[in-house]
């Protein structure tokens, strides 16, 4: 039996679909307040409604150590995709509780219940390049001297919990590091914020560069890597590296929207200083980690996954168009002109 945490989230929903299409038994974990409606709609869209009905749903929470043991009973492989995604320091308590304490609870109970295989959906945010080199792959490490968001720090702590499980028990561990995930579900997820920003009447972006990967590829790689028992390794998942302006303009041009307004590094520095004043009024602060992310030029390599699986990722532009259309259809709206 396979357990997926965060099963109503973006990655969790698409992973449920991938595992179900492979004919694998799946148990899906959700919080009391989350709805299965978007997941069911996703399955129906891909003519897999009958597979949705076969999923075993359990209602619990990563912080509820009284009900977690029952959710993990009889599980062979755990896919941990649940996380609180935010890059704002004001959310640091929620980030820590969910991504660190919650993961610690999950790992402790999983190992006590004899779960054999533990798979963590981490992030490229925990991988840093060396000085003078912008290349990042599975050999890259966390550099404590560089600025990191609270989210990145929480995912690093989650990784340490998985490494601890591997060291203290006989559990197999796998950690995947997706780049920025391009995906669509119901238009309401934090992970769909990319499209919310792109389709604003006046869109702003920097020339900083990062990696992008389709949520369908993330789900496929999670299922395929685990099926091949490639344990005690980590894998970067990335389709291509693009600047924020390139991504925004590509989608906006397709919908005949105006050009993206470019935020220069100099202007961003000014906004960074001003944001510390605005935060007192409830605004978002641009800290060192955010500035570094918006102006970076990291290049992410996926040669390891390509060589192992003989797999080609969905091209970034194809992924953007596919999910932009789904995003708009889910929102029942049209982009601004």
Backbone torsions as a table, in degrees:
resi	resn	phi	psi	omega
1	UNK	NA	138.2	179.3
2	UNK	-108.4	135.1	177.2
3	UNK	-112.7	130.9	176.3
4	UNK	-113.6	119.0	173.5
5	UNK	-87.1	157.6	-177.2
6	UNK	62.5	37.5	-170.0
7	UNK	-68.8	-18.3	178.0
8	UNK	-98.5	4.3	177.5
9	UNK	-84.9	-178.1	-176.3
10	UNK	-62.3	-58.5	-179.2
11	UNK	-66.1	-43.7	-178.5
12	UNK	-58.7	-42.6	-178.8
13	UNK	-63.7	-48.0	-179.3
14	UNK	-69.5	-31.1	176.1
15	UNK	-68.0	-40.3	175.2
16	UNK	-56.4	-43.6	180.0
17	UNK	-63.3	-44.4	-178.9
18	UNK	-64.0	-46.7	-179.5
19	UNK	-65.8	-40.0	-179.2
20	UNK	-65.8	-40.1	179.3
21	UNK	-65.8	-22.6	176.8
22	UNK	-85.1	-0.4	178.4
23	UNK	77.8	20.5	-178.0
24	UNK	-90.1	142.8	176.1
25	UNK	-70.0	132.2	-173.7
26	UNK	-130.7	133.9	169.2
27	UNK	-112.0	131.1	-175.3
28	UNK	-113.1	130.8	-177.8
29	UNK	-104.0	130.3	179.4
30	UNK	-137.9	155.8	175.3
31	UNK	-81.6	163.1	-175.5
32	UNK	-60.2	-35.8	-175.5
33	UNK	-87.9	-3.6	-176.8
34	UNK	-91.9	147.3	-176.4
35	UNK	-102.6	147.5	177.3
36	UNK	-90.5	-2.1	-171.9
37	UNK	-58.6	-43.4	-178.3
38	UNK	-67.4	-35.5	178.3
39	UNK	-67.0	-44.7	178.9
40	UNK	-61.0	-41.4	179.6
41	UNK	-64.3	-38.1	177.3
42	UNK	-62.3	-46.1	178.7
43	UNK	-61.9	-42.3	-179.3
44	UNK	-65.9	-36.2	179.1
45	UNK	-61.0	-34.2	-179.1
46	UNK	-103.4	26.7	174.1
47	UNK	53.7	44.8	179.9
48	UNK	-128.7	29.4	-179.0
49	UNK	-58.8	-34.8	179.3
50	UNK	-67.3	-30.6	178.7
51	UNK	-73.1	-34.0	177.4
52	UNK	-59.8	-38.9	-177.8
53	UNK	-67.3	-16.6	-179.1
54	UNK	-88.6	-9.6	-178.7
55	UNK	-72.4	137.3	175.6
56	UNK	-94.8	114.9	-177.6
57	UNK	-96.2	137.7	174.7
58	UNK	-128.1	139.7	-177.8
59	UNK	-106.4	113.8	179.8
60	UNK	-159.4	-172.9	-177.5
61	UNK	-143.9	146.1	-180.0
62	UNK	-59.9	-22.8	-179.2
63	UNK	-94.9	-0.4	-178.4
64	UNK	-101.1	90.8	-175.6
65	UNK	-75.0	-3.1	178.3
66	UNK	-86.5	-30.2	-178.4
67	UNK	-104.8	-16.8	179.8
68	UNK	-59.6	-40.2	-179.1
69	UNK	-56.9	-38.2	179.7
70	UNK	-67.8	-37.5	179.0
71	UNK	-64.6	-30.8	-176.4
72	UNK	-94.3	-1.2	-178.7
73	UNK	-67.3	127.1	177.3
74	UNK	77.9	12.2	-178.6
75	UNK	-87.5	135.1	175.0
76	UNK	-97.6	-44.1	-178.5
77	UNK	-126.1	126.7	179.3
78	UNK	-106.7	125.1	173.9
79	UNK	-107.7	110.1	-175.7
80	UNK	-98.4	95.6	179.6
81	UNK	-109.7	-5.0	-179.7
82	UNK	-69.3	135.4	177.5
83	UNK	-166.2	154.7	171.3
84	UNK	-97.1	113.8	-174.7
85	UNK	-99.0	113.8	175.5
86	UNK	-162.2	143.0	178.2
87	UNK	-110.0	15.8	-179.2
88	UNK	-98.7	131.7	-178.2
89	UNK	-62.3	-28.0	-178.9
90	UNK	-66.8	-15.1	178.5
91	UNK	-98.7	13.5	-170.7
92	UNK	-60.8	-34.7	-179.9
93	UNK	-66.7	-43.9	178.3
94	UNK	-65.3	-40.8	178.6
95	UNK	-60.0	-47.7	-177.5
96	UNK	-64.9	-46.0	-177.7
97	UNK	-59.7	-46.0	-176.3
98	UNK	-76.3	-51.7	-170.1
99	UNK	-82.4	-25.0	-179.4
100	UNK	-105.7	-63.7	-179.3
101	UNK	-61.7	-43.1	179.7
102	UNK	-61.1	-42.6	178.6
103	UNK	-67.0	-39.1	177.5
104	UNK	-60.4	-44.7	177.0
105	UNK	-59.6	-46.8	-177.2
106	UNK	-61.4	-47.3	-178.6
107	UNK	-64.8	-43.4	-179.9
108	UNK	-60.2	-46.9	-177.6
109	UNK	-71.9	-36.2	179.0
110	UNK	-62.7	-46.0	-179.3
111	UNK	-69.2	-35.6	176.9
112	UNK	-65.7	-29.8	179.3
113	UNK	-87.7	1.6	177.1
114	UNK	76.8	25.5	176.3
115	UNK	-65.0	126.4	-172.5
116	UNK	-78.4	-40.2	-170.2
117	UNK	-125.1	128.2	-178.8
118	UNK	-119.8	120.3	-179.2
119	UNK	-118.2	125.1	-178.5
120	UNK	-112.0	130.6	170.2
121	UNK	-89.1	101.9	-179.7
122	UNK	-97.3	-134.0	-175.2
123	UNK	-162.1	155.8	173.1
124	UNK	-69.0	-12.2	-179.7
125	UNK	-64.9	-15.1	179.7
126	UNK	-94.7	3.1	-178.9
127	UNK	-114.0	130.2	-179.1
128	UNK	-119.3	149.6	176.6
129	UNK	-85.3	159.4	175.8
130	UNK	-79.1	160.1	178.2
131	UNK	-59.1	131.2	178.9
132	UNK	78.6	7.5	-178.9
133	UNK	-142.8	122.2	-177.2
134	UNK	-96.9	8.4	-178.0
135	UNK	-83.6	132.0	179.1
136	UNK	-129.3	131.9	175.4
137	UNK	-145.6	-162.7	-175.9
138	UNK	-66.7	-16.5	178.9
139	UNK	-87.4	-10.1	-179.5
140	UNK	-69.6	148.3	-176.2
141	UNK	-121.9	167.4	174.2
142	UNK	-74.3	128.3	177.7
143	UNK	-107.8	106.6	-176.3
144	UNK	-65.7	-13.4	-179.8
145	UNK	-82.6	-13.0	-179.3
146	UNK	-93.5	153.8	178.9
147	UNK	-71.8	137.2	178.7
148	UNK	-134.9	148.0	176.7
149	UNK	-73.7	163.5	175.0
150	UNK	-60.9	-34.8	178.7
151	UNK	-64.1	-46.5	179.4
152	UNK	-60.3	-44.2	179.7
153	UNK	-62.3	-37.6	-179.8
154	UNK	-68.1	-37.1	179.2
155	UNK	-70.7	-33.1	175.9
156	UNK	-65.4	-41.7	177.3
157	UNK	-63.8	-36.8	177.5
158	UNK	-63.6	-40.4	177.3
159	UNK	-60.5	-41.2	-178.9
160	UNK	-62.3	-34.0	176.3
161	UNK	-64.6	-39.2	179.0
162	UNK	-69.5	-40.8	176.5
163	UNK	-62.6	-37.9	177.6
164	UNK	-62.1	-40.9	178.9
165	UNK	-61.9	-40.1	179.8
166	UNK	-66.6	-35.3	-177.4
167	UNK	-77.4	-34.4	-173.2
168	UNK	-95.0	-19.3	-176.9
169	UNK	-131.3	-176.3	178.7
170	UNK	-92.4	12.0	-177.5
171	UNK	-66.6	140.4	170.5
172	UNK	-85.0	142.5	-176.4
173	UNK	-128.7	143.1	173.3
174	UNK	-140.4	136.3	177.9
175	UNK	-125.4	126.8	177.1
176	UNK	-111.2	144.6	-177.5
177	UNK	-119.8	85.1	176.9
178	UNK	-71.6	147.5	170.8
179	UNK	-79.2	-159.5	179.7
180	UNK	-61.3	121.7	-173.8
181	UNK	-86.3	122.4	174.5
182	UNK	-90.7	116.7	-177.0
183	UNK	-160.1	169.4	179.2
184	UNK	-146.9	144.1	177.9
185	UNK	-141.1	-70.3	178.9
186	UNK	-135.3	9.6	178.5
187	UNK	78.8	6.1	-173.4
188	UNK	-117.9	-5.2	-172.4
189	UNK	-83.3	148.9	175.8
190	UNK	-55.7	-32.6	-179.3
191	UNK	-70.3	-13.6	177.8
192	UNK	-95.1	7.7	-179.7
193	UNK	-60.8	-26.7	177.9
194	UNK	-53.9	-47.0	-178.1
195	UNK	-74.4	-32.9	175.6
196	UNK	-59.0	-40.0	-179.4
197	UNK	-74.2	-39.6	-179.3
198	UNK	-62.8	-40.1	-173.3
199	UNK	-90.6	10.0	172.3
200	UNK	-66.1	152.2	179.9
201	UNK	-57.0	-43.8	176.1
202	UNK	-116.8	105.5	-176.7
203	UNK	-98.2	136.6	179.1
204	UNK	-122.0	143.5	177.7
205	UNK	-156.0	160.0	176.3
206	UNK	-100.7	172.7	178.2
207	UNK	-90.1	5.7	176.8
208	UNK	-60.1	154.6	-174.5
209	UNK	-119.5	146.7	173.7
210	UNK	-152.1	-178.1	-180.0
211	UNK	-99.8	156.9	180.0
212	UNK	-136.2	146.4	179.4
213	UNK	-147.3	143.7	179.5
214	UNK	-75.7	138.9	179.3
215	UNK	-61.0	-29.1	177.5
216	UNK	-65.3	-37.2	178.0
217	UNK	-71.2	-36.1	176.8
218	UNK	-61.1	-46.8	179.9
219	UNK	-62.9	-43.7	179.9
220	UNK	-62.2	-46.4	-177.4
221	UNK	-65.2	-38.7	177.2
222	UNK	-59.7	-46.0	-178.7
223	UNK	-69.4	-43.4	-174.4
224	UNK	-72.9	-44.1	180.0
225	UNK	-61.7	-40.0	179.0
226	UNK	-71.6	-35.2	179.6
227	UNK	-65.9	-27.7	179.0
228	UNK	-90.6	4.5	176.3
229	UNK	54.8	45.4	178.4
230	UNK	-89.2	64.8	-171.4
231	UNK	-80.6	165.2	176.1
232	UNK	56.8	41.8	176.9
233	UNK	-140.9	167.4	172.3
234	UNK	-127.9	154.8	-172.1
235	UNK	-139.2	130.3	172.8
236	UNK	-85.0	133.2	178.1
237	UNK	-116.9	115.6	-174.7
238	UNK	-157.9	132.9	179.0
239	UNK	-88.8	-42.3	-178.6
240	UNK	-170.0	165.2	-178.3
241	UNK	-110.7	126.6	-176.6
242	UNK	-140.4	155.0	172.8
243	UNK	-79.0	157.9	178.7
244	UNK	-61.0	-39.2	179.6
245	UNK	-64.2	-41.5	178.5
246	UNK	-59.0	-44.5	-179.3
247	UNK	-65.0	-48.6	-178.9
248	UNK	-61.2	-49.0	-176.6
249	UNK	-65.3	-36.0	-179.6
250	UNK	-60.4	-48.1	-179.5
251	UNK	-69.5	-45.0	-177.6
252	UNK	-63.9	-38.1	177.0
253	UNK	-63.9	-36.4	179.9
254	UNK	-64.5	-30.4	179.7
255	UNK	-102.4	14.2	176.9
256	UNK	55.1	44.6	176.0
257	UNK	-98.6	170.0	-179.0
258	UNK	-68.3	161.9	179.4
259	UNK	-65.1	148.6	176.2
260	UNK	-69.7	135.6	177.6
261	UNK	-83.5	125.9	-174.1
262	UNK	-87.2	128.4	174.3
263	UNK	-93.8	113.5	178.7
264	UNK	-71.6	162.4	178.1
265	UNK	-61.1	-36.7	-179.8
266	UNK	-65.1	-46.3	179.2
267	UNK	-64.6	-38.1	179.7
268	UNK	-64.3	-35.7	177.4
269	UNK	-63.8	-39.3	178.1
270	UNK	-65.8	-44.4	178.8
271	UNK	-63.9	-32.2	179.1
272	UNK	-62.7	-44.9	178.6
273	UNK	-66.2	-44.3	-178.4
274	UNK	-65.3	-30.6	-176.5
275	UNK	-64.8	-27.9	-179.9
276	UNK	-71.0	-20.7	173.4
277	UNK	-82.4	-43.6	-178.0
278	UNK	-65.8	-24.0	-177.9
279	UNK	-61.6	-27.7	178.6
280	UNK	-69.5	-17.2	178.6
281	UNK	-102.5	12.5	178.3
282	UNK	93.0	8.0	-180.0
283	UNK	-80.3	175.7	179.2
284	UNK	-92.2	138.0	179.6
285	UNK	-93.4	141.4	173.3
286	UNK	-99.9	100.0	-178.9
287	UNK	-92.1	-176.3	-177.1
288	UNK	-61.5	-38.5	-178.9
289	UNK	-66.6	-42.0	178.7
290	UNK	-65.2	-43.1	178.8
291	UNK	-60.5	-43.5	-179.9
292	UNK	-63.3	-39.5	-179.6
293	UNK	-67.4	-37.3	-176.4
294	UNK	-78.4	-17.4	-176.9
295	UNK	-118.2	3.0	-175.8
296	UNK	-70.9	171.2	178.7
297	UNK	-138.9	32.5	-177.7
298	UNK	-65.7	144.7	178.0
299	UNK	-120.7	124.1	-174.1
300	UNK	-104.5	129.7	-178.2
301	UNK	-100.3	139.4	176.9
302	UNK	-123.6	26.7	-177.5
303	UNK	-60.3	-33.5	-179.7
304	UNK	-60.9	-48.7	-179.9
305	UNK	-66.1	-42.0	179.8
306	UNK	-60.8	-42.0	-179.1
307	UNK	-68.9	-41.2	-177.2
308	UNK	-71.6	-40.4	-173.8
309	UNK	-102.9	-11.3	-174.1
310	UNK	60.0	43.1	-167.5
311	UNK	-116.3	139.1	174.1
312	UNK	-113.6	129.5	-178.9
313	UNK	-75.3	152.1	173.7
314	UNK	-59.5	127.7	179.7
315	UNK	-56.5	145.9	-176.6
316	UNK	-54.7	-45.7	-176.4
317	UNK	-66.2	-39.8	177.1
318	UNK	-64.2	-40.6	179.0
319	UNK	-64.4	-44.1	-179.7
320	UNK	-59.5	-45.0	-178.3
321	UNK	-68.0	-41.5	-179.8
322	UNK	-61.1	-48.2	-174.8
323	UNK	-81.6	-26.8	174.7
324	UNK	-62.9	-41.9	179.7
325	UNK	-66.6	-41.7	178.0
326	UNK	-66.6	-39.8	179.1
327	UNK	-58.8	-47.5	-179.1
328	UNK	-65.8	-37.6	179.9
329	UNK	-68.4	-36.4	178.5
330	UNK	-69.9	-32.7	179.6
331	UNK	-82.5	-10.9	-177.7
332	UNK	52.8	46.4	-178.6
333	UNK	-145.9	173.7	177.5
334	UNK	-121.3	151.5	-180.0
335	UNK	-66.5	157.5	177.3
336	UNK	-68.0	149.8	177.3
337	UNK	-95.0	NA	NA
